[in-house]
């Protein structure tokens, strides 16, 4: 029966009351939905924009923000790598997590110049360029690594075959680390083993977008940064000239310091050959249009980049979950056992208190409610010691038994059972039904709404448990999904964790939506059915 009848529903007071109720409900709904949307949006962001706290990522509509993310991703936050093409100030602006106040400087190349530069990049030998989109500091995934792993999967049929070829002990393909390149270091030499030869083969397949030229100009500037500890004011005036940053210092054949570096400091392979020298022969200029090419690429591939940036963190988390695939099985079984035990133990205890009350029933209920006054952390250590003494650690019994009975659930069920019509039980008893029949045929079918609430609470408690689950099951083979996500937190940045938490929230949301119809039926008093 509605609280406001249809007859009086159009009165001003009734309309105001209804409007007030709906406004409160909408505001309350927004307060719950907004944090989830913000979390999901943050999971689509990266190092340059995860702090903006906007539900709609700006790079979806702002081309400059998209270009900024692309530059940060390609040069993986490495100022030394980007500075020869962008300048230090522009590189720092591109890598900064603050919004751009004005566009980054480079203009896009036209199609003909872009094609010429692409052809030039593809013609460079491996030692004259290094791959972009690598794994930078504070980051846990990269486009280069994904391409490299795809290459390895096509070359090797199993991880065991790869381990045998590379003399490594990887558990899965995702743990294989690309070899390190240090062509700019004078004393570095490649290992020339099977892994390096395969890496060389893979590197040749990378498109122009991934190729960052190694120039003599860039090596000279890198040398000066290292020598003078990245402080431009420490550079001697005869070398610095009028430069305000290292990226503005040009090689000068007449400078003694530069000639000394060319003779003793630069790696030998670059003394007679470099990307800028080859570009000079092609275009008549030593300034490579790398920044302008990046701008051109973003303009031509904007929609694809938006999709890739939006899904990258979620793809990584899903891949991380699949690596630890046993966690899904552990979590599913743990949740199932938790629901089953709570739907068996709690209804039986509540049914006994409801059907066969005793003088101490009130005290029993008070004791059950008292268990809610203490947080779970209080009983965590005693529970761990008890399970250890029973020899149940690292078993599903250790996860399930401590939460098999719930004082709140028993109290809730007892109150619901008390409200059921007694006439039904009397009729059943007259017909000769046993107590188990009354419980199974009358009580449980009429208690579906409250049982759905108990099952939902059991699922949420089991699915969201990580501290106790980690304490009583420290064997990694017994870790649940939440424990693995908790471990991911120790090395993953905020935006990856937001993606992980968003994906972790989906099963809870799905279970709640599936059970809501049954739960809403509980709003109707049993006696009115």
N, C-alpha and C positions, 0 to 999 in steps of 0.2 A: 504494500500500500504506500503510495507516495506521501511525503510529508506535507506537500502543498497540493490540495485538490485542484482538479481542472477548473472548477467553478470560480475559485478565487485566485487563479494563477495570473490573471491579467491586471490585478490591482497594482497600483504603484508600489506599495510596500512589498508585495510579493515579487514583482519584477526587480526591485532594488535588491531584495534578499538573494534572488537567483543570480543576478549579475555579480553581487559581492562574492558568492560562493564560487562562481566560475572564474572570476579574476584570481581568487586565492589559489584555486586548483591550477590555473595556467602558470601563475608565478611559481608555485611549488614545483610544477613540472619542469619549468625552465631552469630552476636552481639545480635540478637533478640532471637534466640533459646537457646543460652548458658545459659542466666539467668534462663530461664524456666526449663531447664534440671537440673541446679544446685539446684533450688528450689525443684523440684521433688525428687532429690537424697537426699537432706537434710531431706525431709519428711520421708525417710526410715531409718534414723539414730537415735541415742539416746544420752544419757549424755556423753558417752565416745568418740564419734567420730563426733559430729555435727559441730565441728570447723575446720575440715580438708579441707573444700571447694573443694572436689573432686566429679566429676560427677558420677563416678562409686564407690559405697561404698566398702571400703577395705575388709570388712568382707565377701564379696562375694567370694573372691579369697584367702584371708589370713586367715588360720585356727587359728593363734594366736589372731588376732583381734576378730574373732568370739568367741573364748574362753573368751577373756577379756570382751566382751559384756555380755556373759552368766553369768560370775561371778558377774559383776556389777548388772545385773538384779536379780539374785537369792538372793543376799545379800543386794539389793536395796541401795547400796552406804554406808552401815553401817559398818564402820571399826571394831567396837567392836564385831559385829556378825561374821565377816569373819576372824578376827585376830587369834582366837584359832586354826584355821585350816590352814591358809595361812601365818600367821605372819603379823605384821603391815606394814612392808615395801612392801611386795608383795600385800597386800590388797590395799594400797594406789596407787600402780602402776596399779592395775586392775581398780580402780575407776577413774584414772586420764584421762582427755580428750586428752592427748598427745599420740602419737604413741609409741608402745613398741620398745625399742632398742634391747632387747633380750627377749626370751620367759619367761613366768611365770614358776616358779620352778616345780610344781608337774608333775610327769609322770603318765600316765594312768595305771589303774589297768588292770590285765588280766581278761578275761571273768569269770573265776571261782571265783576269789576274788571279782569281782564286784557283782556277783550273791549272794555271801555270805553276802556282806555288804548290799545289797538291802533287803535281807531277814531279816537281823538284824534291819534295819530301820523300816521295816513294822511291826516288833514285838514290837516296843517300845510303851508304853502307851502314851496317849496324853500329859501328864505333863512332859515328858522327851524329847520333841522336839517341836520346833516352826516352823510354816510354812514360807517358803521362798517365793520370788516373790511378796512381799507385796508392798504397796504404800509407797515409801520413800519420804524424804523431797524434795520439788521442782518437784515432779512427779504427774501426774494426772491420770495415768492408771496403772494397774498391772494385771499379769496373775492370781494371786490368786483371785482378785476381780471378774474377769470374770467367773472363775469357781464357785465362791460362788453365783453369780447371776444366773448362770445356775441351780445350785442346788435349789435356792429359787423358780425359775420359775416352776420347776417340783413339788415342794412341795405345792405351793400356786397357785391357778388358776387366781388370780387377785391381784393387789396391795392393794386393799381395804381389802381383806382377810388377807394379811400380816400385814397391819397396825392394824387390829383388834387383831391379835395374839400377836404382839410385842408392842402394845400401842404406835405406832409412827404415823407420818403424812407425809409419803413419797408420792410424786406425781407420781413417776415412779420407776421401779425396780432399775434403774441405780443410784438412789440417796440413796439406802440402804447401810449403812456403816457396815462392819464386826465388831464384838465386839473386844475389846482390850484384849490382853493377856499380863500379867506381872508376869509370874511365877518367874522370877529372883528377884522380889521385895518381901521383907520379909513380909510386911504388906498387900499385895494385896490378895484379895479373889474374886473368880468369883461370878457373880450375881445370877447364878442358876435360872434364869427366862427362859421363853420359847425360847427366842432368843439364850441364851447361850446353852441350851440343843440342839437346832438345829445346832448351830455352832459345838458343840462336835460331833454330828452325821456326819456333813459334813467333819470335820477334819479327821475322821477315813477313809474317802474315798480317801484322797489324796495319790498319788503315792509316791514312795521313792524319786523321784527327788525333791519334794517339802519339804522334811523333813530335818530340820537342828537340829542336836542333841544338847541338853542342857547338858553340861558337868560341873563337879565340877571344873575342871581346868579353863574352860571359865568363870564360875561365880567368881572364885577367882581373875582372871585377871581383870574382870570387876569391882570388888570391889576395887582393887588397883588403877585402872584408876580414879574411882570416888573419892576415898579418897585423892589421891595425884594430882588431877586436871590434869591428863593426862601428867604429867611430870615425866619421868623415873628417872631423877636425884634427885627428891625429895623422892624417895623410900629409906628407910633405907638400908644400905649395907647388914645387916643380912637377909633381905628379898630378896633383889635384887640379891645378889650374883654377878655373872659376866654377867648378862643379859643386853643387850643393848636396849631392848624394852620389853613392858609388856607381849607380847605373848611368850617370852622366860622364864618367871618366872614360875616355876613348883611348885605345892603344896608340902609342906614339913611338914609331920606330927610331926617332931621334933621341928618345929619353934613355939614359943609361940604365935606369932601374928596369925598364921594360925589356931592354936588350939582355940584361942579366937574367931576367925571368925566362925569356925565350930560350936562353942557352942552358939554364940549369933547373928552372922550376916547372916548366910546362911538360906534361907527358910527351914522350918522344913522338907518338903517333900524330900529334897535332902541330908539330913544328912546320911541317910542309903541307898540311892538309887540314881543313876545317870547313864547317858548314857555311860560314860567312864568306870564306874565300871562294867557294863554289858558287854561292849566290851572286857574288860580284861578277863572276864570269858569265852568269846567265842573264842578269838584269842590269849590271853596271853600278850596283849599290851594295854596300856591306850591311845595310840595315834590313834584316829579315822582317817581312810583314806578318809575323806570327800573331800579334795582337789583333790586327785587322782581319786576319783569316779566322781567328776565333769568333770575332763578331759576325762575320759572314756565315760561319757554320751555325751559330745559334739562330740567326734569322731564317736560315733555310730549314732548320730542324727543330723549331720551337715546340711544336706539339709533341713530337717524340720525346724530347727532353723533359717536358712537363710530366708526361706519363712515367718516364723512368725515375725522375726525382721523387715523384709522389709514391711510387711503389717500392722504392729501393729498400727502405728500412723494414717494411713488412716482409719482403722477400727474404731478407737476411734472417729475420726472426723465424720464419717458417722453415728455412733451411737449417737453422740452429736447432729447432725442435726435432726435425727429421734426423739430424745427426744423433740426437739422444732419443731415438724412437721408442725405447723402452719406457721412457717417462710417460708417454701417452697411455701405454698399457697399464703401467702402475697407477696412474691417476684414475683411469676409468674403473679399474678393479677396486681401488680404494673407495671411490665414491659409491660404487654399487654395493659393496659390503657395508659401508656406513649407513646407507639408506635402508638396507634390508634389516640390519641389526636394530636400528632405531625404530623401525616399523614393527618389530617383533617384541622387543623388550619393553618399550614405553607403553604401548597400548595394553599389554598384559598387566603391567603394574597399575596403570590407571583404572583398568576395568575391575581389578580386585578391590581397589579403594572405593570405587563407585558402587559396585554391587554388594559388597560385604563390608560396610562401614564398621569401624570399631571406635571405642572411646578415644583412642589416641590418633584418630584420623587427622584431626586438626593439627596436632603436634607433628605428625608425619609431613603434612603439607608445609608447615612452617619450616621444618628441616629442609625440605626440597627447595623452598624459596631461598633459604639461607645460603644454599650452594651458589646462587646467582650473585651473592654479595662479594665473592672473591674472584679476582681475575684468574684466567687460566694459567698465567705465569706462576702463580703461587703454588699450584699443584704440579708444575712441570717437573721439578727436580725429584720430589717424592715419587711421582709416577715413573720417572726414568729409573730410579733405583729399584722400584718394585718390579718393573719389567725386566730389568737386568737380572735380578735374583731369580726370576721365573724362567730365565733363558729365552726370552721372547724378542730380544732386540734384533733388528734387521729382518723382521717378518711382518706380514700384513696383520697378524694378530696384535702386534704392538701398536699399529696405527689405528685399528678399529676398536679394540676392547675399551680403551679409556673413554671413548665417546659413545659407547653403546647405550648408556642410560643418561637421560637428561632431566634434571629436576624441573626445569621450565616446561619441557614437553609433557611430563607426567602431570603436572599441575594443570596445564592447558587441556589435556585430554580428559582428565577427571572432571573438570567443569563441563566439558562438552558432553560426556557420557551422562552426567547428572541431568542434563536437559532433555535427554531422549525420553519419549513416552513410555511410562512404566506398563501401560496396558499391553504393549507388544510382548514384553517379557512374561507377563502373567499369562497371556494367551499361549505363548510358546511353551511355558512350563505345564499348563493344563494339557496341551497336546502331547506332552511327554518328551519334549526336546531337552537334550542335555545342555549343560552350561557351555560346552565347546560349540555346540550348534547355535546357541543364542549369540555367542560372541562372533561366530563366523558369518551367520546368516542375517543377523539383525544389527548388531553394533557396528561392525566394520563397513557394510554397505552404506549405512546412514552417516558414517563419519568420514566419507571421502574428502570433504573440504578441509577438515582439520588435519587429516592424514597427509593431504597434499602439502599443507603448510609445514608439517613436521619433516616430510621428505625434502622439501625445498631447503629448509634450515640445515638438514643433515648434509645435503649436497654442497651448500655454500660453505659449511664448516670444513668439510673434507677437501673440497676443491681449493679453498683458499688457505689451507694450512701449509705452512712452510717451516716455521721455527720448530714446532714440536715434531713434525715429520722428519726434519733434518736431525733432530736430537736422538730420536729412537731408531732411525734407519740411516746410519751414516755410510753404509755401503752404497756406492754410486749406482749399483744395479737396482737399488730400491728407491732411488730418488724420484719424487713426483715432479710434475711439470712446474709447480710453483717453486720448488727447491732449485731447479735448474735456472729459472728466471731470476731468482734471488742471487744465484751465483753469477749470472750474466751482469747483474748490476755492478759488480766490483770492477768491471772493465769496459762496460758499454757507456757511451755518452747519453745524455738526457733524451735526445730525440729517438734513439734506438729503444730505450727503455719505455718510452711512451708508446711506441709501436708494439712492443711486447705486451704491455699491460692492456692495450686496446684489444689485441687478439685474445688475450687471456680472459677478458671480460665477456667475449661473445658467447661461450658455452653457458655461463650463468644467465645471460639475457635470454638465450634460447630456451633454457629450462623454465625460466620464469614465465615466458610467453606461452609455453606449452601447458603450464599448470594453472595459468591465471583464471581460466574459465571455471575449473573445479574450485579454486580458492574463492572466487566471487560468489559461488553458490552458498558458501558458508556464511555470507552476510544475512541470509534468510534464516530465521530461527527454525530449528528442527520441528518444533511443534506446529509451525504454520505451513508445513509442506503438505 
